[in-house]
Amino acid sequence: MAFVPAPSPTVVDQTTLMKKYLQFVAALTDTNTPDETKLKMMQEVSENFENVTSSPQYSTFLEHIIPR
């Protein structure tokens, strides 16, 4: 059986992912979030980094994660 690559996320999927990752960013700054949970969140973002950077919402994501 030939390997079939997973399809790229649709715009709707990317929007959903970006909302999820923005929630992760908020949780990272919350002192009540356990370190293990923070680690798992960042691992997921890292595993999906290509989807994050190719998303139309990437600039908004950067605005939220980079403090001014």
Secondary structure, DSSP 8 states (H G I E B T S, - for coil): ----------HHHHHHHHHHHHHHHHHHT-TTS-HHHHHHHHHHHHHTHHHHHHSTTHHHHHHHHS--
